[in-house]
């Protein structure tokens, strides 16, 4: 494509069109996935109240007339990386700091933790602008208290910009995106205008199923679960999906299935509805629960289950 041509699928002049990658980083449960979904206008990353819900990097692509932003949602960087899965998540999150044009560092309004400080130290390797994004400002009624928090707990001078947002209701998000665009280089679009993620339909299906299980299971069990799609077959007016739910213990299998199969049925029914919304067609979903001992603490099992860090 010559420099005089417009970016693919978008109006505007190529000499003013901006495009680049932006990493969303932060400790677990600060709202990175909620923000990604809000920015893209589509549910890509699953969201629960449980920390470490996001396990793998996922790109959300937002194309505007003036530019294209490739947002990279990452697992939360955490201190307790005792198992292979936790170490994998930290590697993925840290790797996102290289090869991007800007970083959005999310924290929670009114709360600065040891893990936030740990992420801040990791950002020392970033060689691009870092924007401090203070999320959940809607939960702080007294704005004076928020300003005092930023003054006393957070050294805002370390950041290129400070943005106040509420990813949940969208407050401040439009202003944040305009600020991000200004940080990106003038460049042609990297993706077609209709693309919204780099992830496969199988990946998105597995994540929606895992989300529904996490919402229904308490304590540590959600972290012993992963979902693998074994069948993904399109037929006229129907999409057949077969999913294996892996757990680490035989006892966990019975909990996931539930008495009379109720837990699995409820999760499957809710997931099927979301899958139909995502893919725009009728979905026939079948699920099986199988045991793979200690899969989350075994590097070979992680690779076989789709947790690939070969490029990290």
N, C-alpha and C positions, 0 to 999 in steps of 0.2 A: 504494500500500500504506500503510495507516495505521500509526502508531507502535506500536500494541498488537499487531500481527500479527508472527508469527515470520518470520525471513528465509526466502527461498524454499528449500524442500527440506531445511531443517535445523530440529531442535528447539531449544528454548532461548528465553529472553526477549529481545525486541528491544532492551530498554533496556540489556542487558549484552553483546550480540553486537558483536564488533569486526570491522572490515574495512578494508583499505587496500592500498596498493602499496609494495613494498619492492624497491629496486634492488640487484643484486649487481654490484659493481664491483671492479676490480683490474687489475694488469698481466696480460699474456698468460700462460696456462699455470699459474695458481695453483689451479685446481680449481673455478671458478665453475659450469661446466656439470655437473660431477660432483655438486656440491652441489645444484643445481637438481633433477637427476634423483632424488637421494636424498630431498629434501624432498617432492617431488610423488609419489614412488613409481611413477614412470613415466618411460621414456626419452623425453625431449623434445629435449634438446640433444645433439648428437653430441660424442663425446669421442675425442681422439687425443692422443698425446704431443707433437704439433707445435704450436708457438705459433700464435695467431690462427686456430684452427680455427673458433671462433664468429665469424660475420660480421655477423649481424643480431640485433636484439633479439627475444627470444622470451619470452612470459609463461607461467609455470607456475602454475596455480590450485590452491590447497590449501584445501579446505573442512573445517572441524572443527565439532563441536557448539558451541564457544564463539566461533568466528570464521572468517573467510575471508581468506586471505593471497594476494595476487597478486604473485608473485615475478617480477622482470624480469631475465633473464639478458642480459648485454651483452657485446659484444666487449671484449677486453683493451685498455686504454688504453696506447699505446706511443709511444715517442719517434720511431722511424724511420717517419714518415708521408710517404714520398716519392711514392707513387702514389695515383691517385684513389681506389682501393679502400681503402687505408689511411686516407686522410683521411676517407672516408665512415664507416669503422668508429669512428674517434675521435669524429666528430660524434655518432653514435648513442649511444656510451657516455656522453659528456658530457651529452647531452640527457636521459638517464635520471635525472640528478641533480635535475631540476625536476619538479614535479608528483607526487612520491612522499611517503610518510609516514615513511620511514626508509631508511637506506642500510647495507648490509653491505659493508664494505671487507675483501676477502680478501687475506691475505698468506701466504707459505709459512713454516712454522716454521723458525727458525734462519737465515733468509735475508732480508735487506733490501737492495734494489737501487736503482739510480738511477731505474728505472722506477717502483718503489714510491713513491719520494719525489715523482716527477712526478704520480702519481695522488693522493698526499696533498695536493699543492698544488691540484689540480683540485677536491678536496673542500672547499676553502675557500669555494666558492660554495654549498655545501649549507646549507640553512636548516632542516634536520630532524636528528634524532638519527642519529649515525653509530656503528655498532657495529664494532669491530675484530674480525675473525674470523680467528684463526690456524689455518690448515689444515695437514694432513699432520703433526700432532703425533705420530702413530704411528711416524714415521720418526726421531724424536729419542728415543734410549734414555735419556739422562740428563736428567731433568726440571730439574735444577739449571741445566744449560746453556740450557734453554729459558727459564727465568726470567731468567737473566743476559742473554740475547738481548733479551728484552722490556724489561729495565731499561736496558741500555746502547745499544741500537740504535733502539728505538722509544719515542717519547714517548707512553705510554698515557694520559696525562692529557688528551690531546686528544679522547678518545672517550667516548661515553656509557656503553659497556660493553666489556669484552674477553671474548671467548668462545674456548675452545680446542676444536677439533674434528678429526675425520678424516672427510672426506666420503666417502672410499673405503669404509671399513668401518662408518660411521655413528656412531662415537663422538662424543658431545657434541651431536649434531644435534638430538635431541629437546629438550634444554635450550635450545638456540639458538632453536628455533621458539617455545617458551613465552615466551622473552624478547622475541622479535619481536612476538608477540601483545599483550604489555603496552604496546608502543609505538604501537599502532594506535588510531585513534579509534573510539568507539562509532558504529556505522553498520550499515545494512542491507547484505546481500550484494549484490555487483555482478554476480555470475554465478550461474547455476543450479548446484546441488550436483554434478551429474554432469559439468560442464565441467572440463577439466584444462589447456586452453591456448587462446590467442587465435589460433593459427596454423591455416591450412587444411591439409587432408589432403595437398594437392599439395606444400605447403612441406615438410611432414614427410617425404614420400616422397623429394623431391629431396635433402634433407639426409642421409637414411640411405644413399642411393646415393653421395653425395659422401664420406661418412665411409669407406666401404669402399675407395674409390679412394685417399683420403689415407693409409690404413693400408698400402697396397701400393706407393706411389710415394715415391721418395726425393728428398732435396734440395729444390730450389725448385719442382719441377713441381706439387706439390699446390696451390700458390698461384696457378697459372695455369689452374686448373680451376674451372668452375662448372657446375651442373646445372639444366636447365630442363625441366619436365614439359609435354609437348605433348599427351599423351593420358591421361585418367583416367576410365575408363568402367566402371561397375558392371554386371555381368550376373548372372543367377542363379548363385550359388555361385562366381563368378569376378570378379576385379577386373583389368582390363587397364590397364597403365601403360606409356606410351611416354616415354622420357627422352632428351634431347639433352645430351651432355657437351661443353661448349665448352672449347676450348684456344686458345692464342694463336699457335702455330706449327705448321707442317705436321709437323716432326720430333716435336713433343710428341704429336701424334695417333698416330703409330706406337708411341710408348712406352706410351701409355694402352691401346691395343689389345693390345700385346704380341705376342710370337712365336706365330704360330698362333692369335692371339686369346685366349691364355691369361689375360692380366691382366684383360681385360674380362670374360671368362667367369667367373673366380673371384670378382671383385668383384660381378658381377651375381647369381651364385648365393647368395652370402652376404647381399647386400642383399635378395634376394627372400624369404629365410627370415625376416629381420627385419620386412619389410613384412607378411608373412602373420601374424606374431605381433602386430603393431600393429593391423592392420585386421580380424583374426579371420576371414580367408577365403583361399581359393586366389588366388594372384597370378600373372598372366602378365606378365613384364617384358621389354620390348624396349629396347635402348639403341643410340644412334648417337653417334659422335664427330665433331664438326665444328670447323672453324677460324674464329675471329673475331679478327683481329689486334689485339693490345694491348687487349683488352676491359677489363682491370683498371685501365687508365690512361686511360679515356675515359668522361667523365660521361654522355654519351648512351647508350653501350652499357650502362653500369651501370643506368640507369633502365629500359632495354628488357629487361634481364635480371632485373628485379625488385628492384633495390637502390634503394628509393624513400626519399629523405630530404626530401621536400617539406614535411613537417611539423616538421622539425628547425630 
